[in-house]
Amino acid sequence: MTNPLFQQAREAVAYANSISTGSEQGDQQEAVMKAKNALSSAFANCTDAERAQLRELQQTLTNM
């Protein structure tokens, strides 16, 4: 069973990234804000392995 908060964070970062690259239309600032909130929620309820992946996702947001 996967952690739903972790999954939401991954999806939110992927969506923000797709807006950033022009693959999808949308408000990039809003997408990044939602992704940051999703990451914050996921950090509180995840395993160490998931935390490592979340840090990578956080870095992806920082690089946008």
WOVEN-V453468 format. One record per residue. RES is the residue in three letters. PHI is phi in whole degrees, 0 to 359 (999 if undefined). NEAR is the number of other C-alpha atoms within 8 Angstrom. Layout:
res,phi,near
RES,PHI,NEAR
RES,PHI,NEAR
//
This chain:
res,phi,near
MET,999,2
THR,267,5
ASN,283,7
PRO,296,6
LEU,292,10
PHE,296,15
GLN,297,9
GLN,298,9
ALA,297,14
ARG,300,10
GLU,293,8
ALA,294,13
VAL,293,14
ALA,298,8
TYR,295,10
ALA,300,13
ASN,294,11
SER,292,10
ILE,291,14
SER,299,9
THR,274,7
GLY,89,7
SER,290,7
GLU,226,8
GLN,271,6
GLY,161,6
ASP,274,7
GLN,296,9
GLN,298,6
GLU,293,7
ALA,296,14
VAL,293,12
MET,298,8
LYS,295,9
ALA,294,12
LYS,296,11
ASN,295,8
ALA,296,13
LEU,297,12
SER,299,8
SER,295,9
ALA,292,12
PHE,303,10
ALA,289,6
ASN,227,7
CYS,219,10
THR,276,6
ASP,299,6
ALA,295,6
GLU,294,9
ARG,301,10
ALA,297,8
GLN,292,8
LEU,295,14
ARG,297,8
GLU,295,8
LEU,295,10
GLN,297,10
GLN,296,8
THR,301,10
LEU,296,12
THR,298,6
ASN,279,5
MET,285,6
//
